[in-house]
């Protein structure tokens, strides 16, 4: 199952009989999820400098499932079906209930601190034990996306000829004084000075996509230690090939318009 995702470079792992449950009881749900993810792209304008620097970065991934999958059944924070009892302290990103009474929950961890995995997995464990969900799904940055983030950031800079901080400000990125000082020091040092692209990329990726953020290895470490067990789980790692670079400055206007809609609808920003 989800073979097309695997062929495209997504990482997929089923745990605690999740594959058997989904393939027998909810095959249509797997098909819809696969179709939605195969059609997903994340514009570099959202995932790289300006997008991650803003609290609305999660909104791009928050719309991974298109309206035909999520409009009526998968709901955002303000209007979602509240899963009963144990989950009252935390609302799951997406919840879908089926006619047979079963429920699938889906969390998207695009760029959070990695302890959020513990929250998600333990929440799934409680919900499953309580009979509130049948399967829990987590979508996060896959290994290729995490490992190639520096190359993606450099391509973003090179494609747009961005070679100073003022250029990045035009795209919505405003560095902290510490980051600006670090980049300046790296580019002006007497011994082996770095190019602006190298210095910015090193600092930016360490700050925004560091090892202590939510990515595949951190999730894999936890589930292999048994966190969340015995809840049936599906783990999906996003591949680096979904990041696109063709969008231009008009993306700035489009993103701001989309974020204004998110503010109106109460979309969560992780």
C-alpha positions as CSV (number, residue, x, y, z in Angstrom):
1,X,0.0,0.0,0.0
2,X,1.1,3.6,-0.7
3,X,3.6,2.1,-3.2
4,X,3.3,5.2,-5.5
5,X,4.4,7.4,-2.6
6,X,7.4,5.2,-2.0
7,X,8.3,5.2,-5.7
8,X,8.3,9.0,-5.6
9,X,10.7,9.1,-2.7
10,X,8.3,9.4,0.3
11,X,9.1,7.4,3.3
12,X,6.3,5.2,4.6
13,X,6.2,3.1,7.7
14,X,3.2,1.1,9.1
15,X,3.2,0.1,12.8
16,X,1.1,-2.1,15.1
17,X,-1.1,-3.6,12.3
18,X,-2.0,-0.2,10.8
19,X,-1.5,-1.6,7.3
20,X,-3.9,-4.5,7.9
21,X,-6.5,-2.2,9.5
22,X,-6.4,0.3,6.7
23,X,-6.2,-2.1,3.8
24,X,-9.2,-4.1,5.0
25,X,-11.4,-1.5,6.6
26,X,-10.4,1.8,5.0
27,X,-8.8,1.2,1.6
28,X,-10.5,4.3,0.1
29,X,-8.9,6.4,2.8
30,X,-5.4,5.2,1.8
31,X,-6.1,5.9,-1.9
32,X,-7.3,9.4,-1.1
33,X,-4.3,10.2,1.1
34,X,-1.9,8.9,-1.5
35,X,-3.5,10.9,-4.2
36,X,-3.4,14.1,-2.1
37,X,0.3,13.6,-1.2
38,X,1.3,12.8,-4.7
39,X,-0.3,16.0,-5.9
40,X,1.3,18.1,-3.1
41,X,4.0,20.7,-3.8
42,X,5.5,23.1,-1.3
43,X,6.7,26.3,-3.0
44,X,10.2,27.3,-1.9
45,X,8.7,30.7,-1.0
46,X,6.7,28.9,1.7
47,X,9.3,26.4,3.0
48,X,12.5,28.4,2.8
49,X,13.6,31.9,4.0
50,X,10.4,33.9,4.5
51,X,8.0,31.0,4.9
52,X,9.8,29.4,7.9
53,X,10.6,32.7,9.5
54,X,6.9,33.4,9.9
55,X,4.6,31.7,12.3
56,X,2.3,30.7,9.5
57,X,4.8,28.4,7.9
58,X,2.7,25.4,8.9
59,X,-0.3,26.6,6.9
60,X,1.3,25.3,3.7
61,X,1.3,21.8,5.1
62,X,-2.0,22.3,6.8
63,X,-3.6,22.2,3.4
64,X,-1.9,19.0,2.3
65,X,-5.2,17.3,1.9
66,X,-7.3,19.0,-0.9
67,X,-10.9,20.1,-0.3
68,X,-12.4,17.0,-1.8
69,X,-10.7,15.0,0.9
70,X,-10.9,17.4,3.8
71,X,-13.8,19.9,3.3
72,X,-16.4,17.9,5.1
73,X,-14.5,15.4,7.1
74,X,-11.0,16.7,7.9
75,X,-11.3,20.0,9.8
76,X,-8.8,22.6,11.1
77,X,-8.4,23.8,14.6
78,X,-11.3,26.1,15.1
79,X,-13.9,23.9,13.4
80,X,-12.7,20.4,13.9
81,X,-14.6,17.5,15.5
82,X,-13.2,17.3,19.0
83,X,-12.1,13.8,19.8
84,X,-13.7,13.0,23.2
85,X,-12.3,12.7,26.6
86,X,-8.5,12.3,26.6
87,X,-7.8,14.7,23.7
88,X,-9.6,17.7,25.2
89,X,-6.2,19.3,26.0
90,X,-4.9,19.0,22.5
91,X,-6.9,19.1,19.2
92,X,-5.6,16.8,16.5
93,X,-4.9,18.6,13.2
94,X,-7.2,16.4,11.2
95,X,-9.9,13.9,12.1
96,X,-12.0,11.8,9.8
97,X,-14.8,9.6,10.9
98,X,-16.3,6.8,8.8
99,X,-19.8,5.4,8.6
100,X,-18.7,2.2,10.3
101,X,-17.9,4.3,13.4
102,X,-14.1,4.1,13.0
103,X,-11.9,7.3,13.0
104,X,-8.5,8.2,11.6
105,X,-6.5,11.0,13.0
106,X,-3.7,12.9,11.2
107,X,-1.0,15.2,12.5
108,X,1.3,17.3,10.4
109,X,4.6,18.2,11.9
110,X,6.4,20.4,9.4
111,X,8.8,22.3,11.5
112,X,8.3,22.1,15.3
113,X,10.5,21.2,18.2
114,X,10.9,17.4,18.2
115,X,9.3,16.8,21.6
116,X,6.0,17.5,19.8
117,X,6.3,14.0,18.5
118,X,6.0,12.7,22.1
119,X,2.9,14.7,22.5
120,X,1.4,13.4,19.3
121,X,2.3,9.8,19.8
122,X,1.2,9.7,23.5
123,X,-2.1,11.4,22.5
124,X,-2.7,8.8,19.8
125,X,-2.0,6.0,22.3
126,X,-4.5,7.4,24.8
127,X,-7.1,8.0,22.1
128,X,-6.7,4.5,20.7
129,X,-7.0,2.9,24.1
130,X,-10.1,5.0,24.7
131,X,-11.7,3.8,21.4
132,X,-11.7,7.3,20.0
133,X,-9.4,6.6,17.0
134,X,-8.5,3.4,15.0
135,X,-5.3,4.7,13.4
136,X,-3.0,7.7,13.9
137,X,-1.1,9.2,11.0
138,X,1.9,11.6,11.2
139,X,3.2,13.5,8.2
140,X,6.6,15.1,8.6
141,X,9.8,16.1,6.8
142,X,11.4,13.0,5.4
143,X,15.1,12.1,5.4
144,X,15.8,13.5,1.9
145,X,14.1,16.8,2.7
146,X,16.0,17.1,6.0
147,X,19.4,16.0,4.5
148,X,19.1,18.2,1.4
149,X,17.8,21.4,3.1
150,X,21.1,23.2,2.7
151,X,21.0,22.5,-1.1
152,X,17.4,23.7,-1.3
153,X,18.2,26.9,0.5
154,X,21.3,27.6,-1.7
155,X,19.2,27.0,-4.8
156,X,16.6,29.4,-3.5
157,X,19.3,32.1,-3.1
158,X,21.2,31.3,-6.4
159,X,18.0,31.2,-8.6
160,X,17.1,34.6,-7.4
161,X,20.6,36.1,-7.2
162,X,20.2,36.9,-3.5
163,X,23.6,37.8,-2.2
164,X,22.9,40.1,0.7
165,X,20.5,40.4,3.6
166,X,18.7,43.3,2.1
167,X,17.8,41.1,-0.8
168,X,16.2,38.6,1.5
169,X,14.2,41.2,3.3
170,X,12.4,41.9,0.1
171,X,11.2,38.2,0.4
172,X,10.0,38.7,3.9
173,X,13.0,37.4,5.8
174,X,14.3,39.7,8.6
175,X,17.3,38.3,10.5
176,X,17.9,38.7,14.2
177,X,20.8,40.9,15.1
178,X,22.7,37.8,16.2
179,X,22.1,36.1,12.8
180,X,23.1,39.2,10.9
181,X,26.3,39.6,13.0
182,X,27.2,35.9,12.5
183,X,26.7,36.1,8.7
184,X,28.8,39.3,8.5
185,X,31.6,37.7,10.6
186,X,31.7,34.6,8.4
187,X,31.9,36.6,5.2
188,X,34.5,39.2,6.4
189,X,36.9,37.0,8.3
190,X,40.5,37.1,7.1
191,X,41.0,33.4,7.0
192,X,38.8,31.4,4.6
193,X,35.9,33.8,4.4
194,X,32.6,32.3,3.3
195,X,30.4,33.5,0.5
196,X,27.1,35.2,1.6
197,X,25.2,32.1,0.3
198,X,27.3,29.7,2.4
199,X,27.2,31.8,5.6
200,X,23.5,32.5,5.3
201,X,22.6,28.9,4.5
202,X,24.7,27.5,7.4
203,X,23.0,29.8,9.9
204,X,19.5,29.6,8.5
205,X,19.4,25.8,8.3
206,X,20.9,25.4,11.8
207,X,18.3,27.9,13.2
208,X,15.2,26.7,11.4
209,X,15.7,23.1,10.4
210,X,18.2,21.9,13.0
211,X,18.5,18.4,14.4
212,X,16.2,19.2,17.3
213,X,13.3,19.9,15.0
214,X,10.6,17.6,13.7
215,X,12.0,15.3,11.0
216,X,12.0,11.7,10.1
217,X,15.0,10.5,12.2
218,X,13.6,12.0,15.4
219,X,10.2,10.4,14.7
220,X,11.7,7.1,13.9
221,X,13.8,7.1,17.1
222,X,10.7,7.5,19.2
223,X,8.5,4.9,17.6
224,X,11.3,2.4,17.6
225,X,11.6,3.0,21.4
226,X,7.9,2.2,21.6
227,X,6.5,5.7,22.1
228,X,2.8,5.6,21.1
229,X,2.7,1.8,21.1
230,X,0.3,-0.1,20.7
231,X,-1.7,2.5,18.7
232,X,-1.7,1.5,15.0
233,X,0.4,4.2,13.2
234,X,1.3,5.4,9.7
235,X,4.4,7.5,9.4
236,X,4.9,9.5,6.2
237,X,8.1,11.4,5.4
238,X,7.9,14.2,2.8
239,X,10.4,13.9,0.0
240,X,12.6,16.9,-1.1
241,X,11.2,16.6,-4.6
242,X,7.9,18.3,-3.5
243,X,9.7,21.6,-3.0
244,X,9.3,23.8,-6.1
245,X,11.3,26.8,-7.3
246,X,9.4,28.2,-10.3
247,X,7.4,30.7,-8.2
248,X,8.5,34.3,-8.4
249,X,7.8,37.5,-6.4
250,X,4.1,37.1,-7.0
251,X,4.3,34.3,-4.5
252,X,4.8,36.9,-1.9
253,X,1.4,38.4,-2.6
254,X,-0.2,35.0,-2.9
255,X,1.2,33.8,0.4
256,X,0.2,36.9,2.3
257,X,-3.4,36.5,0.9
258,X,-3.4,32.8,1.9
259,X,-2.2,33.7,5.4
260,X,-4.9,36.4,5.7
261,X,-7.5,33.6,5.0
262,X,-5.8,31.4,7.6
263,X,-6.1,34.2,10.2
264,X,-9.8,34.5,9.4
265,X,-10.4,30.8,9.6
266,X,-8.3,30.2,12.6
267,X,-5.7,27.9,11.0
268,X,-3.1,26.6,13.4
269,X,0.5,27.7,12.7
270,X,3.2,25.2,13.7
